[in-house]
Structures are given as structure tokens and as C-alpha cells.
């Protein structure tokens, strides 16, 4: 974009905007597949706490180690990992 005036740049942006509004956007199939896979992973991650019984497992960790903080820290870590 070096050497473009603001007017030229603004005109180019307007042309692209009009094109995007008036034309049907076509994405390569790989983009759609990737987005679908990402959504699938997001949904699966949201189910992990129930599927793997995070709370029950971390409670047992506390009992096994005779330290309540072990379970709390483990649960916090598991929750933080799936939120990212």
C-alpha cells in the first residue's frame, strides 16, 4: 500500500466493500471443513467435565493425598485448560 494516497486507499476499500455486499462469498471447502472441526472440538471440550467426572476425580485426589487443596488446584487447572 506504500505510495497510495488516502483517497486511493479509501476508494479501494469502498470497491471491496461493495463487491463483498453484492457478490456471494465463496469459501474453499477446506475453510468450511476447518471451521466445522473447530466447532466440533469446542462442543466436545464443553462436555469433558461431565464425561470425565472432573469433580468426582478431583475429590478422590484430595482424599488420596489427604489434602483438600490438591483437588481444588487440579479442578481449577482442568477447568482453565478447557476454557482456552
PyMOL commands that set and color helices and strands:
alter all, ss='L'
color gray80, all
select helices_A, chain A and resi 6-22+29-51+54-65+68-83
alter helices_A, ss='H'
color red, helices_A
deselect
rebuild
show_as cartoon
